[in-house]
């Protein structure tokens, strides 16, 4: 029996879609996503050895436990001249006491308090603006109390990127390893989003940054009137700011092992959801088509998964092993290509999602994206801190 002659129009269409999206996915993973691995050595050698004075601004909100654990790592950096400024945003826990205790030991630590009753369209932007104004030095580095550097050379690795042309330096923040499928999903999502931002910057088309490991000049902040373009948005102090003012000439990216920070795991799914919703609400204001390229990867991935699964099911129902084999073969080879690519990126960026669970992670990420989109339709106000009248 000639099974090829038995192929229906539907099966031929599905094979065509699966094959086309297979090729698209291979190009994304082997060319775009592997760019950080290919350029790691050249990116490292092109950085200088500058050690200008630095100001580290740390945002904190009810993070006394994280401050106790992480502040010694920020304050113990192997760097000649820097200060650490902690912005305590309306905390009601023991944060203030912890900070005062550390200030007795570290003369380069300072902190300020934002009263809980302060009304502002974005408390985070208000906090960071106060921290920036308090900073003594031009080069600023930003992170959060829940984060920690993986090396005492973090400051040195980020600072070496500053030349006369550099205004912004992007870093990578890894999601700390934790048990459970949810945390593997977050790690997978964090790795992909980080790789996209790194790859785009290496291609001289920066479009986003992560406030958990980000640096820019105070002069750039003042030149563009700070966050005045996005005051109504809850988020945007990092990704939208970078999107607005980063160019291929003034932006560098640092992702050597010493430059990486890590963030504590989310307490629950709802916390991650709120972060994703906030990011999605902000990205609608991104300029140009810099995110369209990576949205296309997501759409092609969904199209491939659906067409490959449909091939297997249709082939099984029709009793045609050719169709079933085509679906399984394409899916298997793409899985191997993605797994190998992600393993290399994981080693480079010290972010380790479980590649053995890649098919499940891809499906979960697809449904999570759909869920966030639907959730936003019924909760638009979460793009803002509050509306007029406090409603």
QUIRA-V938375 format. One record per pair of residues at least 24 apart in sequence whose ideal C-beta (glycine too) atoms are under 7 Angstrom apart, sorted by sequence separation. I is the first residue (numbers start at 1). J is the second residue. If there is no record, write none. Layout:
i = {I I}
j = {J J}
This chain:
i = {84 88 90 110 214 335 83 84 85 86 87 88 89 90 220 56 58 60 82 85 88 90 147 172 211 56 58 60 83 87 170 211 51 53 54 55 56 57 58 59 60 61 67 210 51 53 56 58 60 61 62 64 209 55 57 59 61 62 64 68 209 304 60 62 64 67 71 75 170 208 63 67 62 209 64 75 89 208 60 208 170 206 207 173 89 170 173 87 173 206 239 87 172 171 240 87 171 205 235 239 243 244 87 170 204 234 235 243 206 240 85 169 236 235 168 213 233 85 167 212 233 85 167 201 202 212 201 83 167 198 230 158 198 305 305 301 302 59 147 59 144 59 142 143 143 57 142 82 142 57 78 141 168 57 70 73 74 77 78 140 73 76 79 139 140 70 77 79 57 67 70 77 78 139 140 168 66 138 207 55 66 138 186 55 138 170 55 63 168 183 54 57 63 135 167 168 169 170 171 172 207 53 165 166 207 54 55 56 57 58 59 60 165 169 205 58 59 132 166 174 176 186 52 54 58 176 178 182 171 172 173 174 175 176 132 173 176 260 171 173 175 200 260 161 280 161 257 255 277 281 158 276 280 129 157 129 196 277 157 273 277 54 157 158 281 125 157 273 281 154 278 51 54 153 154 277 125 151 52 151 154 51 50 122 128 50 52 121 150 49 121 122 150 48 50 122 125 149 150 47 124 148 47 147 148 48 147 147 146 143 146 234 195 233 234 191 233 234 232 191 191 194 191 36 43 191 190 33 36 191 36 39 35 187 187 188 33 36 187 32 35 35 184 184 184 188 174 177 174 175 185 189 172 174 184 188 185 185 66 150 44 36 123 121 122 121 28 25 24 25 21 25 21 22 21 17 18 21 18 17 18 14 18 14 15 14 14 11 10 11 30 34 37 22 26 29 33 37 40 11 18 25 29 36 34 15 19 26 30 37 11 18 22 29 33 36 7 6 7 7 3 3 4 3}
j = {108 112 114 134 238 359 108 109 110 111 112 113 114 115 245 82 84 86 108 111 114 116 173 198 237 83 85 87 110 114 197 238 79 81 82 83 84 85 86 87 88 89 95 238 80 82 85 87 89 90 91 93 238 85 87 89 91 92 94 98 239 334 91 93 95 98 102 106 201 239 95 99 95 242 98 109 123 242 95 243 206 242 243 210 127 209 212 127 213 246 279 128 213 213 282 130 214 248 278 282 286 287 131 214 248 278 279 287 251 285 131 215 282 282 216 261 281 134 216 261 282 135 217 251 253 263 253 136 220 253 285 215 255 362 363 362 366 124 212 127 212 128 211 212 213 128 214 155 215 131 152 215 242 132 145 148 149 152 153 215 149 152 155 215 216 147 154 156 135 145 148 155 156 217 218 246 145 217 286 135 146 218 266 136 219 251 137 145 250 265 137 140 146 218 250 251 252 253 254 255 290 137 249 250 291 139 140 141 142 143 144 145 250 254 290 144 145 218 252 260 262 272 139 141 145 263 265 269 259 260 261 262 263 264 221 262 265 349 261 263 265 290 350 252 372 254 350 349 372 376 254 372 376 226 254 227 294 375 256 372 376 155 258 259 382 227 259 375 383 258 382 156 159 258 259 382 231 257 159 258 261 159 159 231 237 160 162 231 260 160 232 233 261 160 162 234 237 261 262 160 237 261 161 261 262 163 262 263 263 261 264 383 345 383 384 342 384 385 384 345 346 349 349 195 202 351 351 195 198 353 199 202 199 351 352 353 199 202 353 199 202 203 353 354 357 361 349 352 350 351 361 365 349 351 361 365 364 365 264 350 256 255 385 384 385 385 297 300 300 301 300 304 303 304 304 303 304 307 307 307 308 307 311 310 311 311 314 314 314 315 337 341 344 330 334 337 341 345 348 320 327 334 338 345 344 326 330 337 341 348 323 330 334 341 345 348 320 320 322 323 320 321 322 322}
